[in-house]
């Protein structure tokens, strides 16, 4: 056996040349974060989104009732200008900052008139509260010049890369000049984008949809190179737009409507909140679906679309049950209704919360209830006034349900008849569609009881786990089933334990999503780690194929009083950080300190079924974290799991705690 070599002394030349100290920490100021990481704030495939931010500002003016015209011009030098006839951005000094307001709007990430939601605010409804819109346009442009017409004066200033290069100048309005409005002309900086070309068809679609959603407002697109000007002015709104977009004739007349809250005491929504919609049902062909929130296109959908889906489904299901149209053995699912629906949906939400800065998906939980509340009774009334059309629609959705169930039965036959007996404590779901089914591995019987009552029994199964699961890191595969909990998990899921290089039979998999649901505390985190250890070591293909998820229940509930236009509400926060953000938001909305009450959930068992559904089980409002492997080629087995879960690794764990113990917030 060879002896260990002597350690080689480290010479000064081999030492790292960089030091890590107080001066190593860099604070990004102003618009630097945008320029450093543009992908966090906008889409970087082309400059369309930064131009949309300017268009959205002009549209917000029209939405607020000011302005009837928005003109976009593609100039020959590659710049794009957006002109509106709204009120014009104020250019006087800000009372606190003592800087011209128009300069603040274009240079500060979190500034704008849309944060003032109180009575008399400049914008009651606008496209979100991220406050990063045109400041991002400015940061990513080689030049941006702004001209404001307001109060018989004309103000001008210019920026480059987000910095002021031409200070604000103000002159009197000349005769013949327009009286009010804003013109912003931007030269997008090509170094931030994969392509400097603006996708013309997408820009046209944006302008056309704005015209649809704002009947009476004229949108124009002028191309200087060709001299061509396109104009959009819709007076028929959503109906005209959807009719033109459909590829096939609908089986029944279009279902359209709109309803907005009046602010009465009987309503739970702020005055002006609501939705307008137009829905067409077709037997074949691709569906056309577009949704908007305060005129912002939400291409990835969100909670307002979920509300439309919920409202349509419940109204049609109620009609079918009332007229006894459902054949025996057929169960209707929301997708049976929604898969054949084309729609245009325009929601108005007082304080929309979006996923990410590009605002492609609405996350506001209240929006689901808002849209459902107005769509469901409206469709119920329409169906009962047009029974023949209702029966024709019922026939279509029942046919969809039968086709889905038939496809599911084919899959079942392939599995064979030798099925293991399912665990007695498993509360199974009714559906057999792998794409819809999900099982929740729930910590404790009390939480399991709430989950059973709060779940959607059609697609959600519950498997309560008693106590903490065995640490399976160093357990041989042959000995796994000696543990009842692991045995039950394997049988319920329908997949046998296997290794990373095995090719297990996944045809017996019974659920598309296997969700770990534990308390939002230290014990809950421990149970998560034990279950993740089990799946990583003995069911790695389930992680690899994207079937394992972690449910994230909230730790806090905030009971907020009525404030301004917003009624009293129950708000949930995932952790301390979200709680702080929620309280800051309440203060901005005018809530006095201490008028709210904060409850901390010690465990899932403290939540009633309705709360558990709203926060953790409802697919439209929950937070579900997919479990996936990290960096390719990184040996997680030896680096992390072995150190954390190995029985002989106490020294390594002690070293880890000594090194990083002061970075941990202890939750006892």
N, C-alpha and C positions, 0 to 999 in steps of 0.2 A: 504494500500500500504506500503510495507516494506521500511525502510530507507536504504540508501547505507551504506555498511560496511566501517569502517575506513580503510584507506590504511595501509598495513603492512610495517613497515620500513625494508629496505633491509640491512641485516647484512653483514659484510665483508666476511663471509663464503659463502654467496649465490652469491656474485659477480663473474662474469666470471674471470677465472684464466689467460686468455690470453689477451694480449694487442695488439693493432693495431697501429703501428707507422712506422717510416722510416725503421727500421731494419726488419720489417715484410715482406718487399718486397724482394723476392729472384730472382736473375738473373741467369738463366740457361746458362752455358757456354759450349763451345765445342760440344761434342756429348751427353751431358746430356738430351736435349730435346727429342732425339730419344729414350733413355732408359726410360725416364719418360712416354712418350706417343708413343710407337712404332706403334700403329695403325694409326697414322697420316702420317707415312712415308712408311709403307709396309703392306702387308697382314700378319695377325698373326695366321691364321689357321694352317700354316706349313711354313718351311723356304724356300720354293721354290723361292719366289720372291727375297729374298736377294742373292740367288745364280744366279738368272737370271740377276741381276745387273752386276755381274762379267762377265757372258757370253756376255751380251750386250756390255761391254767395249771391249772384244776381237772381237766381231762382227764389232764394229765401226772401228777397225783397218783394218779388211778385207774389209769393205765398202769403206774405204779411199784408198784402193789399196795396202795395206801392209799385207802380211800373207795369207796363203792358207790352214791353218789347225788349228782347235780348238778341243782340247781333254778334255773331262770331265771324272773324275774318282771318283767313290763312294768307299771310303776306308772302311776297316773293322772296324775302330775305330769311325765311324760315321761322319768323316770329308769328305768334297768334295773339289776337286781341279780342277781348270780350267787353261789350258795351251794353249798359242797361240804362233805363230811365227811372231808376228808383230814387231814393232820398239822397243818395251820395254819402260816402263815408265822412263822418265829421273830421275836420282837420284842425280844430282848435286844440289848445294844450289840455292834456289829461290832468284833472284836478290833483291827483296824487303823484303821478310820474313826472309831470311838467315836461312832457314830450308830446309833439303833435299826435293826435289819436290815430290818424291814418298811418303814421310811421310805426306805431305800436302794433297795429293790426297785421302789418306785413313783416315785422321783425321779431315778434315775441311768440313763442310756441303756445302759451296758454293764456291767450287774450282774445277778446271779441265780445260783440254785443249779445251773443247767444247764451252767455253764462247768466245773464240777468233774466231769470224766469218769473220774477215776481210780477204783481199787477203793475201795468204800465211799462213792462220790459219791452225792449225794441223788437224782440222776436219771441212770441209765445211758442211758436212751432218752428223748428229748424232742424237741419240735418246732423244733429249730434252735438256732443259737448267735449270732443277731444281737444278742440281749440288749436289744432295744428294745421288747418287748411291752407290758406294762401301763404302762410309763413313758409311752408314746405315748398310751394311753388317758387317763392322768392329765393330760398336757399339753393335750389337746384337750377337756377337760371343765370346765364351770363349777364343778362340785363333784364330788369323789369321796371317799366315806367307806368306811373299811375296819374290819371287826370280826374279830378273830382269837380263836378258842377253842383254848387249848393249855396243857397242864400245869396243869390246874385253875385257870386264870386267863383273864380276858377282857381283851383289849387293844383300844383304839379310837383312831383318829386320822382327820383329814379334810384334804383338799387342795382348792385352787382354782387352776385353770390351771397345775397342776404344783407349786404352792407349798403348804407346810404352813400351814393356817390354824387347826387345832385340834391342839395337841400331844398326843403319845401319853399316854394314861391307862391304867393297869392296875388291875383290881380282881379279887377272888376270884370264882370261879364260883359262881353262885347255884344253889340246889336246883331241879332241873327243867330247867336249861339244858343244851344239848348239850355234850358233853365236848370235842370237837375239830372243827376245820375253819376255813374262811375265808369271809366274806361281803364282797363288794365291790359297792358301789352307785354307779353313775356317772350324771351328768347331762351328756350330750354337748353341747358348745358349738355352737349352730347356725351361727355365723359361719364355721366351718371346712368346712361341708358344703353341697353343692348342695341337698340335702333333709334336713331333720331327722328325717324319718320312717324308722323301721327297716323294711326289707322283710320282712314277717312270713313269707312263704313261704320265703325264703332262710334265715331264722333257723331255721324248722322243719326244713328240709332239713339244716342243720348239726347240730342236736340229734339228729335221727333217725340220721344217718350215724355220729355218735359212739356212739350206742347199738348200732348194728350192729357197729362195730369193737371195742366193749368188751362182749361178751356178759356179762350178769349185772349191768351197771351201769344204774341207772334214771335217765333224763333226763326232766325235767318242764318245761313252759312254762305259766306262769300269767299270765293277763291280768286285772289288777285291775278294769278298766272293766266287763268282762262277767262276771267271776267264773269264767271257763272255765279248766280245767286240762287240758292234754294230756300224756299219759305215753307214753314209749317204753322198752320193755324187750325186747330180742331175745335169745333163747336159741339160735336156729338160726344166728345170725351172717350171714356173707356170702351163703350159699345162699338163705335166706329173703328177704333184701333184693333180690337180683338177680331171683329168681323173681317177686316182686311188681312189679318195675320193668319187666319185659319186656312188649312190646306184642304179640309173636307167639311162638308155641311154637318152642322150639329143635329143630333137626333130629336132634340126638343128646342124650343126658343131659348135664347140666352137668358140666364138668370142674373139680374143686376140689381143693385141697390146701394144705398149709402145711409149711414146714420152716425150722428155725432152727439156727444154728451152735451146737455144744456147747462150742466152745473147744478142741477137740483139736488136736494138732500137725499132723494131716493136712489141716486146713482152713486156708484163707487169710483167714477172716473172724473178727471178734471174737465172743465168746460172746454169744448172744442175737440177733445180726443174722440177718435172713432175710425171709421174706414169707409171707403167706397170700393165696390167690387163688380166685376162682370165675369160670369162663369159660363163656359160652353162644354157640353158633353158630346164626345164623338165616339163612334163605334170602332174606328180604325185610324191609322196615321199617327204621326208624332204629335205630342202635346206641346202647346205654346204656353209658357208660364213666365210671368213677370210680376215682381213685387217691388214695392217702393215704401219707404218710410220718410215722410216729410219731403217727398220728391227725390230722395237719394235712392238709386237703384240698389237693391239687395240681391245680387246675383246668386248668392249662396243661401238665399231664403232666410229662415229664422223663425222666431216665435210667432210672428204675425201670420206667416204661412201655415204654421201648425194650428193656429186658431181657426183659420179658414177650413183646413182639413177636418178639424174636430167638429166645427159647426155643420159642415156639409154632411159628414158621416152620421152624426146624431139625428139630424133632421130627416135624412132619407131612411135611416134605420127605424125611426119612430113611425114614419109613413107606412113602411112595409109591415110593421107589427100591427098598426091600427087596421090595415086592410087585409091582414092574414095572408100575405103574398109569399112568405118564405117557405120553400119546400122543406120537408122533413130532413134533418141531418145536415143542413147547410148552415154554416156560421159566417156571418158577415164581418169583414175586417175593414179598417179605414182605407187601406190601399185598394180594396175592391171598388171603392167609390172614387178615390182620388186619382187612380191610374188612368182613367179615361176623361179627366177634367182638364180643360185648358182655361187659364184665367189671367186677368190683370187685377192686381190688388194694390190699392193705395191707402196706406194707414197713416193716421196722424197721431203721433205719440208726443206727449209734452216733453219728456226727458229721455230720449232714446239711448239705450246702451248697446253699442256695437261690439262685435268681435274684431279687434285689430283696428289700425288706423285707416285702412282702406274701406271700412264700413260695408263689407260685402255681406255680412250676416247680422241680423238683429238678435240680441240676447235678452232684451227686456222681458222678464217673466210676466209682467202684467199685460203685455201685448197679446198673449195667447188668450187670456180671459176676455180682454177687450173685444177682439175680433169675433170670438165664439159667441159672446153675449149678443152681438148685433146680427150675425149671419144666421144662427140657428133659428130664432123665431121668424125671421124674414122668409127663409126658405120653407119652413113649416107652413106658414100662411100661404105662400105661393103654390106649394104642392097641393094643398087642400082646396085652393081655388081652381086649380087645373089638374083634376084627378087623372084624366086620360094621359096627360104628359107625365104625371107622377108615376103611373103604372108602367109607362114606356121606359122611364129612367130606372125603375125598380127591376125591370126585366134585364136591363143592361148590367147592373151591378151584381145581380144574382148569378148571371152567366159568368161574370168575372170570378165570383167566389167559387163556383162549381169547378171552373178550370183550374184555379189555384189548389183546391182540395184534391182534385184528380192527380195533379202533378205531385203533390205530397204523398199520395198513396203509392205512386210508382216508386218513389224513393224508399218507402217503408218495406216494400216487397224485396228489394235488393238486400236488405239487412238480414234476411233469414229469420227463422223462428226461434233460434236458441238465444233468448234474451234473459239476462240475469234479473233476479227479483230486485226491484227498486227498493231503496231504503224506506222504512216506514215513516221516518220523520220528514222525508221529502214531500213538500207540497208542490205537485207538478203543475205545469201549464197545460192548456187544452190544445194549443196549436202544435203541429209537427213540422212546421216550416222553419228550417235551420236559420234562414236569414232573419227571422223575426224573434226566435226563441232566445231567452236569456235566463240563466240561473244565478241567484244571489247566494253566496256563501256568507251567512249572517252570524255575527258573534252573539251568542247567548239566546236563550229561549224567549225572553221578554221582547227583545228586539225582533226576533223571528215572528212573534205574534203580531206586532205592529206592521211588519213587512207583509205578512200574509193578508191582513185586512186592507192594507193600502195599495197593494200591487194591482197590476192588470192581469187577472187570472187567465186571460186568453194566451198571453205570450210570456209571462214572467213566473218562474218557479223559485221557490225558497227552500234552502237547505240550512237549517239552524245547526251551529256547531257548539257542542258543550265544552266549555273550558278552552285551553290553548292546545292547538294541534301539535303533534309530536315534531320535534326538530328532525327532519328526514335527511339531513345532509350526509350523515355517515351511516345511514340504514341501508342494508342490502335490499335489493329489489324483491327478493323472495320473502323477506320478512315484513314488507310494508303492510300487507293485509292483516297482520296481527293487530294493527291499530284500527279500531272501529271507525274513527273519523275519516282516516285516509281511505279505508275500504269503501265507505259510503260516498265519498267524493268521487272516487274512480268509477263506481257503478252508476252513480247519478249522471256523470258526464258522458259515460259510454265509451271511454278510451282507457286502454290498459297502460300501466307504467312502462316507460321505455327510456333508452339512452339517446344521447345527441346524434349518434351515427346510425341509429335504427331507422327502419321505415315502418312505423306503426300503422295499423289499419284505422284510419279516421272515419271510415264509412259509418261506424256506430255512434259518432258524435251526436249528442242529442240537443246541444244548444250552440248557437252561433257566438254567444257572448257568455263567458264565465266571469262573474263580477265578484270581487272580494269586497264585502261590506262590513266594516268594523267601526268602532267608536273613533271620534276625532281626537283621541288622547294618546298618552304613551302606551297604555295597554293595547289599544286598538292598533297602533303602529307596530307593536311587537307581533300581534297576530298576523298583520299584513306580511311582515318579514318571514314568519314561519310558513305561511301559505305560498309566498313567492319562492321560498327555498324549495318547497315541495315541487312546485311546477317547474322551476328551473332545473332541478336535479333529475326528476323522474317523469316529467311531462314536457320536455323542451319543445317538441313539435307544436304544441298548442300555443306557446309564445311565438314561435317562428311564423306560424300561420295567422297570427293576430287575433286569437280567440280569448286572451286573458286581459281583464280590465280591473281597475281599482275604482270603486265608487267613492266619491268625496262628499260626505255629509258635512253640513255646516257646524261650527262650534258655538256660534252665537245667534240669538234672535233679537232684533231690535224692534220694539213696538213704537212706531213713530206717530206723533199726533198729526192732525190735518195742518197743512202749511200752504198758504196761498191758494192756488188752484188745485193742489194735490190733496186727496182725502187721506185720512188715517190709514196706515198700512203696516203690515208685518214684513220686515226686511231681514234677510239672512246673510251672515258673513262666515266665510270659510275659516278664517283665522284672525289673529290680532291685527294683521296688516289691513285686511279687508274691513274689519270693524272700524279702524281709524278712518279709512277712506269713506265708509258709510256715514260716520258721524260728521266728518268734514262736509260731506254733501248736504246733510240735513241742516248744518249751520248756514251753508250758502243759500239754501232754500228758505231761510228765515226762521228756522226752529230756534227757540230760546234754549240755552244750556240747561240740561236736566229735565226738559219736558218729555224726553223719551225714556223708555225703560229697557235695560239690557238683561237678557236671560242667557245663561250658559248651559248648554246641554252636557250633562255629565256623561250621558251615554245615549245610544240609539233608543233604548227602552223608554227614555223620557219623552220621546216624540210620539204624538198620536199618529194614527194611520194617515190622516190627511196631510200633516206636516211632512211625514216621511215621503209620501208620494210627491208633494210639491218640490221638495228640495233634492231628493236623492233617487227616486224611482222613475219619475216622469221623463221619458226620452227627450221631450221638448225643452225641459228646463233644468235637468240635472247636470252634474259635471262628472263625466266618466273619463278616467285617464287610461289610455291604452298602454299595455306593458309590451315593450319591444327591446330587442338587443341594441346596445349602444354602438360604439365605434367598431367598424369591421376589423377583425383580426385581434381585438382586445380580449385577452383571456380573463374574462370575468370570474371564471371558476377559481383560479388560483389567487387572483389579486384581491377580490372582495369577499365573495361568499365563504371561501375557506377561512379567511381571517375572522369574519364575523360569526360563522356558524360552526367551525371546527372545534371539537372538544379539546384538542391539544394546542389550541391557539390562544390560551389565556394571556400569555406574555405579550403577544402581538396586539391583542385588544387593549391591554393595560397601556402599552406604548401609544396606541392610537388615542386613548382617552387623555393621556398626559399631554400629548401634543395639541389636541383640538378640544379638550374639555371646556376651556373658557369661551368657546364659540357657540356653545349649546345653550338654548333657553330651556330650563328644566320646568316641566309641567307636572305638578304633583297633585 
